[in-house]
Amino acid sequence: MNNSEPVLMMLFGATGDLAQRKLYPAFFRLFREQVLNDHFAVIGTARRPWSDDHFREVVAEAIADQNPTEPEQSAFLSHFYYQSHDVGDAGHYQTLNQLADKLDDKYQLAGNRVYYLAMAPRFFGQIVTQLKAAAIIETAGFNRVVLEKPFGTDYESANELSKQLTSVFPEKDIFRIDHYLGKEMIQNILTLRSTNSLLESQWRNQYVENVQITFAESLGVEQRGGYYDQTGALKDMVQNHILQVLSLLSMELPKQMSEEAIREGKVAALKSVRIYNPDEVAKNFVRGQYVDGELNNDQFQAYRNEPDVDPESRTETFVAGKFQIDNDRWRGVPFYVRTGKRLTEKGTRINVVFKNLTNNSDIATKNILTIYIQPTEGFSLSLNGKALDAQAATAPIRLSYRHDSQMMANTPESYQRLINDVIVGDATNFTHWDEVAQSWKIVDVIRQAWDADQSALPTYSAGTMGPKEAFDLVENDGNQWIWQPDSWFVERGLLKK
């Protein structure tokens, strides 16, 4: 990462948590890599009446754990400017335009501008409309807009937002960010498939029994109870992160790894995902909500008792489901997904379970490829060999590789990768509107079926891996979840299911 482009970054929501936890550290890493050098500037905007000096103090605190030298920090902070701003006030955009032009001249930025909207999505349309009205985007260089999720709350709202955006920016300049797509092992999925004929030759329904995608969180809703209670796990995780991973796993490999070819492959994969009717939703998807629980002597309160959560809430904190992909490669192979809050252990991983060549249904004899995404990153592949001192019995053998902590410390963090991609104009690891639209079409029918179903909501004790119904879902197919971290605690009497 050493290519540099002159650029002005206009950050809406500069006083927010995302900016301080993720964006400023990412900017600093890019500065150290010289992706951002002398020819960059950042304008932070928000409602708070900060000065440039106070803004720089906040940024300095955000990058403190990277141990910058004094000259390094001073040089970096000198490129940051603050402008108090009301997104609905047209006059404020004129002020922003004047400051942008001034900084463009000072740092020789060639009119290149990135507008990062780290704000509530309800402001997206209003901001881009005002940017156009104030002629801020009328420069000789590139103008790109970056949007955080959620992108809409259903297909209709997402489509309306897309129309607002594309009336100002062409699709190629709209970067819908999904930070999971910046993670090392997510970006490794296509490489793993395209460079290993051993795997790709088996990557189809003739050889794969099922695929499992797990996004597990050990924390509850923390301080996001109000937001989460209006969203739920289905929209918060399945519509974006999980379906993005599913598309990378199931897409046809393109002849060349170009941005356009990869996007077309992902869209085609998503369009092959079966859209369920209400009866199929009831059969193939399970929701749940955590109640009081105890794990390893730690007590956890129920979701309905969390701050800012409706005491009668029916919002799901857990989703498990089975997607079917109706194409020649994957027809008949279940893609199981699950995600939830207050589960046993934090972790994101993929398990590809290959068919057993014998009549033995024992899971221990199956070949399983595991892709570890977080908190550790790497692969493992379980094979079978002859057990020692046995004539016919087999014993599992695991080939495993994990990136070590030193290596991971020196690799780019996801926001660093993705912001760099925005600057150079590479949208490969961002979600195109066609992907977003199809994802909402898939998820909307699930949401609508659940909203119409007023039966009792399944529950699970905090600290477990979800409700019993989630285990029944895969067991009804003769399968089982490969990753069951709760078993270790149950065996030692540290968790009661």
Backbone hydrogen bonds, N-H to C=O, Kabsch-Sander energy under -0.5 kcal/mol:
donor,donor_aa,acceptor,acceptor_aa,energy
5,E,35,V,-0.9
7,V,39,H,-1.5
8,L,112,N,-2.3
9,M,7,V,-0.5
9,M,41,A,-2.9
10,M,8,L,-0.6
10,M,114,V,-3.1
11,L,9,M,-0.7
11,L,43,I,-3.0
12,F,10,M,-0.7
12,F,116,Y,-2.5
13,G,11,L,-0.5
13,G,45,T,-2.4
14,A,11,L,-0.6
14,A,45,T,-2.2
16,G,13,G,-1.6
20,Q,16,G,-1.7
21,R,17,D,-2.7
22,K,18,L,-2.7
23,L,18,L,-1.6
24,Y,19,A,-2.8
26,A,22,K,-1.7
27,F,23,L,-2.8
28,F,24,Y,-2.3
29,R,25,P,-2.2
30,L,26,A,-2.1
31,F,27,F,-1.9
32,R,28,F,-2.5
33,E,29,R,-1.8
34,Q,31,F,-1.1
35,V,30,L,-2.2
36,L,30,L,-1.5
37,N,35,V,-0.6
40,F,38,D,-0.9
41,A,7,V,-1.6
42,V,79,H,-2.7
43,I,9,M,-2.7
44,G,42,V,-0.6
44,G,81,Y,-3.4
45,T,11,L,-2.8
46,A,83,Q,-0.7
50,W,48,R,-1.9
55,F,51,S,-2.3
56,R,52,D,-2.4
57,E,53,D,-1.8
58,V,54,H,-2.1
59,V,55,F,-2.3
60,A,56,R,-2.5
61,E,57,E,-2.1
62,A,58,V,-1.8
63,I,59,V,-1.3
64,A,61,E,-0.9
66,Q,63,I,-1.9
67,N,64,A,-2.0
73,Q,69,T,-2.9
74,S,70,E,-2.5
75,A,71,P,-2.4
76,F,72,E,-2.2
77,L,73,Q,-2.9
78,S,74,S,-1.4
79,H,76,F,-1.6
80,F,77,L,-2.0
81,Y,42,V,-2.6
83,Q,44,G,-2.6
85,H,46,A,-3.1
87,V,85,H,-0.5
89,D,86,D,-2.2
90,A,88,G,-0.7
92,H,89,D,-0.8
93,Y,89,D,-0.8
93,Y,90,A,-0.6
94,Q,90,A,-1.1
95,T,91,G,-1.6
96,L,92,H,-2.3
97,N,93,Y,-2.3
98,Q,94,Q,-2.1
99,L,95,T,-2.1
100,A,96,L,-2.8
101,D,97,N,-2.5
102,K,98,Q,-2.0
103,L,99,L,-2.5
104,D,100,A,-2.3
105,D,101,D,-1.8
106,K,102,K,-2.3
107,Y,103,L,-2.6
108,Q,104,D,-0.7
109,L,104,D,-1.7
112,N,109,L,-2.2
113,R,142,F,-3.4
114,V,8,L,-2.7
115,Y,144,R,-3.1
116,Y,10,M,-2.3
116,Y,114,V,-0.7
117,L,115,Y,-0.7
117,L,146,V,-2.8
118,A,12,F,-1.9
118,A,116,Y,-1.2
119,M,117,L,-1.2
123,F,120,A,-2.2
124,F,121,P,-1.5
125,G,121,P,-0.5
127,I,123,F,-2.6
128,V,124,F,-2.3
129,T,125,G,-1.9
130,Q,126,Q,-2.0
131,L,127,I,-2.5
132,K,128,V,-1.9
133,A,129,T,-2.3
134,A,130,Q,-2.4
135,A,132,K,-1.4
136,I,131,L,-1.7
137,I,131,L,-0.8
138,E,135,A,-1.0
139,T,137,I,-1.6
144,R,113,R,-2.3
145,V,173,D,-2.6
146,V,115,Y,-2.9
147,L,175,F,-2.5
148,E,117,L,-1.0
152,G,150,P,-1.1
158,A,154,D,-2.3
159,N,155,Y,-2.8
160,E,156,E,-2.1
161,L,157,S,-2.2
162,S,158,A,-2.5
163,K,159,N,-2.0
164,Q,160,E,-1.8
165,L,161,L,-2.4
166,T,162,S,-2.9
167,S,163,K,-0.9
168,V,165,L,-1.8
169,F,165,L,-3.4
173,D,170,P,-2.2
174,I,171,E,-1.8
175,F,145,V,-3.1
175,F,173,D,-0.6
176,R,174,I,-0.7
176,R,431,T,-0.5
177,I,147,L,-2.7
177,I,175,F,-0.8
181,L,178,D,-2.1
182,G,179,H,-1.4
183,K,180,Y,-1.6
187,Q,183,K,-2.3
188,N,184,E,-0.8
189,I,186,I,-1.3
191,T,187,Q,-0.6
192,L,188,N,-3.2
193,R,189,I,-2.0
194,S,190,L,-3.0
195,T,191,T,-1.9
196,N,193,R,-0.6
199,L,196,N,-1.1
200,E,196,N,-2.5
201,S,197,S,-2.1
202,Q,199,L,-1.6
203,W,199,L,-0.5
203,W,200,E,-0.9
204,R,202,Q,-2.3
205,N,329,R,-2.7
207,Y,204,R,-1.5
208,V,204,R,-2.5
209,E,353,V,-2.7
210,N,353,V,-1.6
211,V,334,P,-2.1
212,Q,351,N,-2.9
213,I,336,Y,-2.6
214,T,349,R,-2.6
215,F,338,R,-2.5
216,A,214,T,-0.5
216,A,347,G,-3.1
217,E,340,G,-1.8
224,R,221,V,-2.6
228,Y,224,R,-3.3
229,D,225,G,-2.3
230,Q,226,G,-0.6
230,Q,227,Y,-1.2
231,T,228,Y,-1.5
232,G,228,Y,-1.7
233,A,316,E,-2.0
235,K,231,T,-0.5
236,D,232,G,-2.4
237,M,233,A,-2.2
238,V,233,A,-1.3
239,Q,234,L,-2.0
242,I,237,M,-2.3
243,L,238,V,-1.6
244,Q,240,N,-2.1
245,V,241,H,-2.2
246,L,242,I,-2.6
247,S,243,L,-2.0
248,L,244,Q,-1.7
249,L,245,V,-2.1
250,S,246,L,-2.1
251,M,247,S,-1.8
258,S,256,Q,-2.0
262,I,258,S,-2.5
263,R,259,E,-2.1
264,E,260,E,-2.5
265,G,261,A,-2.1
266,K,262,I,-2.4
267,V,263,R,-2.6
268,A,264,E,-2.3
269,A,265,G,-1.9
270,L,266,K,-2.4
271,K,267,V,-2.2
272,S,268,A,-0.7
272,S,269,A,-0.9
273,V,269,A,-0.5
273,V,270,L,-1.0
274,R,324,Q,-3.1
276,Y,274,R,-0.6
281,V,277,N,-2.3
282,A,278,P,-2.1
283,K,279,D,-1.4
284,N,280,E,-2.2
285,F,281,V,-2.2
286,V,320,A,-3.4
288,G,318,F,-1.7
289,Q,458,P,-1.3
291,V,460,Y,-2.4
293,G,300,F,-2.0
295,L,298,D,-2.2
296,N,494,L,-2.4
298,D,295,L,-2.1
300,F,293,G,-2.9
303,Y,290,Y,-2.3
305,N,302,A,-1.5
306,E,303,Y,-2.0
309,V,306,E,-1.6
313,S,310,D,-2.4
317,T,288,G,-2.4
318,F,288,G,-1.5
319,V,339,T,-2.7
320,A,286,V,-2.5
321,G,337,V,-2.5
322,K,284,N,-1.9
323,F,335,F,-2.8
326,D,272,S,-3.1
326,D,324,Q,-0.6
327,N,325,I,-1.6
331,R,327,N,-2.1
333,V,330,W,-2.6
335,F,323,F,-2.4
336,Y,211,V,-2.8
336,Y,334,P,-0.8
337,V,321,G,-2.5
338,R,213,I,-1.9
339,T,319,V,-2.3
340,G,215,F,-1.2
341,K,317,T,-2.2
342,R,219,L,-2.6
343,L,217,E,-3.0
347,G,216,A,-2.2
348,T,374,Q,-3.1
349,R,214,T,-1.9
350,I,371,I,-2.2
351,N,212,Q,-2.7
352,V,369,L,-3.1
353,V,210,N,-2.6
353,V,351,N,-0.7
354,F,352,V,-0.6
354,F,367,N,-2.9
355,K,207,Y,-3.6
365,T,362,D,-1.8
366,K,363,I,-1.5
368,I,382,S,-0.6
369,L,352,V,-2.4
370,T,368,I,-0.6
370,T,380,S,-3.0
371,I,350,I,-2.6
372,Y,370,T,-0.6
372,Y,378,G,-2.5
373,I,348,T,-2.7
373,I,371,I,-0.5
374,Q,348,T,-1.5
378,G,372,Y,-1.7
379,F,401,Y,-2.4
380,S,370,T,-1.8
381,L,399,L,-2.7
382,S,368,I,-2.2
383,L,397,I,-3.6
385,G,395,A,-2.3
387,A,393,A,-2.6
390,A,387,A,-1.4
395,A,385,G,-3.3
397,I,383,L,-2.6
399,L,381,L,-2.9
399,L,397,I,-0.6
400,S,398,R,-0.6
401,Y,379,F,-3.0
403,H,377,E,-3.0
408,M,404,D,-2.4
409,A,405,S,-2.0
410,N,406,Q,-1.0
410,N,407,M,-0.8
411,T,408,M,-1.3
417,R,413,E,-2.3
418,L,414,S,-2.5
419,I,415,Y,-2.6
420,N,416,Q,-1.9
421,D,417,R,-2.1
422,V,418,L,-2.0
423,I,419,I,-2.2
424,V,420,N,-2.0
425,G,421,D,-0.9
425,G,422,V,-0.6
426,D,421,D,-2.6
427,A,425,G,-0.7
430,F,427,A,-1.7
431,T,176,R,-1.9
432,H,430,F,-0.6
435,E,432,H,-0.8
436,V,432,H,-2.1
437,A,433,W,-3.1
438,Q,434,D,-1.8
439,S,435,E,-2.3
440,W,436,V,-2.3
441,K,437,A,-1.9
442,I,438,Q,-2.0
443,V,439,S,-2.3
444,D,440,W,-3.1
445,V,441,K,-0.9
446,I,442,I,-0.6
446,I,443,V,-0.5
447,R,443,V,-2.5
448,Q,444,D,-2.8
449,A,445,V,-1.8
450,W,446,I,-2.3
451,D,447,R,-2.5
452,A,448,Q,-1.4
453,D,449,A,-0.7
453,D,450,W,-0.8
454,Q,452,A,-0.7
460,Y,289,Q,-1.5
462,A,291,V,-1.9
463,G,342,R,-2.9
464,T,461,S,-2.1
470,A,467,P,-1.5
471,F,467,P,-0.8
471,F,468,K,-0.8
472,D,468,K,-2.4
473,L,469,E,-1.8
474,V,470,A,-0.9
475,E,471,F,-2.2
476,N,472,D,-2.4
477,D,474,V,-1.1
478,G,475,E,-1.7
479,N,474,V,-2.3
484,Q,482,I,-0.8
487,S,484,Q,-1.6
488,W,485,P,-0.6
489,F,485,P,-0.7
490,V,486,D,-2.4
491,E,487,S,-2.6
492,R,488,W,-0.8
493,G,490,V,-1.7
494,L,489,F,-3.0
495,L,489,F,-0.7
496,K,294,E,-0.5
497,K,495,L,-0.5
